[in-house]
Amino acid sequence: MPTLKDVVKPLIPRELWDKVPRSFDIVGSRSGAIAIIEIPPELEGYKFVIGEAITKLNKHVKTVLRRIGAREGEFRLYRYEVLVPGPTEVIHREGNYLIKVDPTKAYFSPRDQGDREDIAKQVMPNEVILYPFAGVGPYAIAILKRQPLVKLVIAIELNEYAYYYMLDNIKLNKLEGKVLPLLGDAARLMGLFCGVDRIILTLPLGAHKFLRQSLMCVRDGGIVHFYHLGAEENPYGEAEGLVKSYCDELGYECQVVNRRVVRDYAPYVYKVRLDIKVGKL
């Protein structure tokens, strides 16, 4: 199968061939998908050529967006430039579940699918799970589709667009009654649900602000999944330092039972996850 580089080679100067991105994200399905790509400044004059080439490579891609810069703003969204215009609301399939989303309005990454599956494998029947920063609800959906005997997932989201997509996804996957969706600020709502079995803190740039509260809120013996960013030379160091500091302060015996590099976040920076078992007695 030809690569993007193969398709655009005849259309751009030879000295730019090595600048062509090797990969891009696809959100959606065969009925319609969005391609999201980062294009370096050297290829600015050929960005629309690259966009059209992606639609030739992937017949189900109807829209191509260029991701610009880092996530920003209150809801940590990317900015996009339209290279090939089309619909931006799609239904994305992961395994045995569906995610409805517009990535220009609510954050969603197909690259986290493996991490969602890894979390879902750990969940046991009858658990109550607290899920702040839930976005459109992908972790809740993944967990409940793998472990239908979960008692409840409490999913909190501040972005109104993401919240309403989460409602759609609960219905789309027939999970009414298994997810309690809440629109609001996690900082104010998390304390209402202390004693839960598991807390999932998926926001790598801000989860540390909620780590102390989460350690206090999870039950004795419960699990906190803490996401953070780590440099290549010591990806877990800063995250583990934060965990130790808060656990020592609270007098808890915390054990990091699992470490995972979720994926690349930026050059030489990784999104990482620590699974923390919290002992309070």
N, C-alpha and C positions, 0 to 999 in steps of 0.2 A: 504494500500500500504506500503511495507517495506521501511524503511529509509536506508540511507547509513550505519549508525551504525549497523542496523540489518544485513546487508549483510556482513560486515567485521568482526563482532564479532567472528565467528568461525576461523578467519584467523590471529587474533592478540591477544596478551596476555590480560587477563582480566583487569590488572591494567591500560591499555591504552584505554579502551573503552570510558571513559569520555573525552578523548582528540580528538575523531573523530569529525570533523566539522559537525555542524548541517545543514549547507546550502552551496550552491555553485551557481554561476551564469551560466546560459545557454544562449549563443548567437547563434541564428540560428533558424531553423525551422525543420519540420519533414523530409524534404529532406536532411538535414545534419546540425549538430550543434556542437558547441564547449562548453565544460564544463570548467569553470575556478574556481579553488579552492585554498584556502590558507590552508597549512598543517603545523602544529606546529613542532618544532624540535624533539619532543619526538617520532613522527611518521615517522622520516626520513627513517628508515629501512623498512617501509611498504607503502611508497608513491606509488609504482607501483601497489601494491595490491589494494590500494584505487582507483587509476585511472581506473583499470579494473573493479572494483565494480561499478563505476559510469556508465560505458557503459552497464552493466547488468541491472542497474536500469532504464536507459533511452536509449531505443533502437535507437533513432535518433541521439545520441551523437556519433560522429566519432572520435573526437579529445579531449584529456583532457590535460589542461595546469595547472601547478602550479604557482600561482602568488607569486613573490618573492619581498619583501620589499615594499617601497613606490614608488609613481610615481617620475620619475627623468628625467633629461635632458631638453633640450630646448623645447621639445614637450610634456613633462610631461607624459611619457609612463611608464607602468610597465615592469619589466623584467619577463620572463616566463621560466619555465623548462617543457619540454615535457614529460608527463607521458604515454600518449597513442598517438602515432604519427598519423597524418592525415592532411587533408586540414585545413588551418586557415582562408581562405576567405569564408564567409557565407552570406546568405541573411536572415536577421532577420525581423520577422513580429511583428508590434505593431499596434493593432487595424486595421485600414483600410489603412495602409501604410507599405512600405518595406524599410529596411535599409541594404545596402550592405557594408560590412566592414571586414577588417582583424584586429582584436584587437591587434595583435603583431606589427602593423605598424601605427595604428591610434586609439586614445582613443574613446571608446564608452562604456556606461554603461546601461544595461537594467533596472537597479534599478532607473533610473531617469525618467522612463515612466510616473509615476504619476505626476511628476513636469512638464513634457512637456504638459500633458493634462491640468493641472491647468493654465499654461501660455496661452495655446491656447484658453481656455474658456474666457479669458479676452479681447482678441483681437477683434477689431471692423472693419467693412468694411472700405475700402479705406485707411487703415493705411499704412505708410511707416515705416519699422522696420530695425534697424541697429543691426547686430548680429556678433560681433567680436568673435574670438576664436570658429569659427563655427564647427570645426572638420569635420565630414562626413555629417553634416547638419541636425541632427535629430530634433532640435527645429523648424527650418524653415519648414521641411516636416510636422511635427505635426500641426503647426499653419495653414499652407495652406490647409491641408486636412480637418481641422475643419472649417476654415473661408476662403473659396475660393475667397471672394471679397476683400481680402487684395491687396493693390496696388502693393507693392514690398517689398521683404526681401533682404537686402544687407548683404551678408554673407562673412566674411573675415576669411581666414585661412592661416597660415604660413607653416604648414607641407604639403609638396607636395603630399605625399601619401594620406593624409586625403582630400586634395583639389580634387584630381582626383576621390576619392570615392564619394565626394559630387556631382561632375558632373554626375557620374553614378546614384546617387540617385535622382537627379532632373529629369533625363530621365526616370528612373524606375517608378517614381510616376507621370509622365506626367505633370511636373510643369515648363516646359520651358517658359521663359518670365515672370515668377513670382518671380524667385530668380536671383539676380545678384551676381554670385560667383566671388570672387577676391582672387588671390593668393598673399599674401604679409603680411607685418607687420601692425597690427592694429594700432599701435602707430602713424604710418605715414598716414594711409588711413582714419581713422575715421573722421578727420577734414574736409574731402572733402564732407561729407554728413550731415552737421549740419542742424537742423530744422526738424529732423525726429520725428515721434510720439512716438516711443518706442525704448529703447535700452536694449538688453539682455546680461548681463555680467556673463556668466556661469562658469568662471574659479575661483574656490574658493580660490586658493592659490595666485592668482595674480590680481584679478579683482580690488582690492583697488588701484592699480597703475593707473587704467584707470577711476576711479570714478569721479575725478574732471573734466576730459575732457568730460565724458559722461553727467554730470550735465550741463555743458556749451553747449553741442551739441544738447541735446534734446530740442524740442520746449517748449514754455511756456505752462504749463498744461500737458506736456507729462510725460511718465512713464519710470523710470529706474529700471530694475530688477537687484539688486545687490546681488551677492553670496559671502559668506565669511565662515570662520570656527569659531565655537564658542564652548567654554567649556560647559560641562553639567550643571554646576551651574548657568550659565548666558549666554545662547547660543547667544543672540542677542546683548549683551552689547557692545562688541568691534565694531561690524558692525554699530550700531546706533551712536556710538561715532564718527566714521569716517564720516558718513553722516552729522551729526550736524556740525562737524568742517569745512567741505568743504562748506556746505550751508551758514554757518555764514560768512565764508571768502568771498564768492561770493555775499553775500547779497540776497540770494534766500530764499523764504519761502517753505521749503520742508516738506511734510507730508508723514510719513510712513503709507500707507493705508492697508498694509497687511504684515504679518510675517509668515514664514513657515519653519519648520524643514524639509529639503528635505530628509535626511537619515543620518545614522551613517557614519562617515568618519574614525574614529579610536576609540579606547577605550576612552570613556568619552568626545569625540569630535564629533560635528555634523557639517554637511554641511547645512547652513541656507540661506534663501533668504529674502531680504527686497524688497517690491514693493514701490518705492518712487515717489510720484507725485511732480513735480518740478514747483513751482510758481516763475516767474521772474519779474512780474510787480509791 
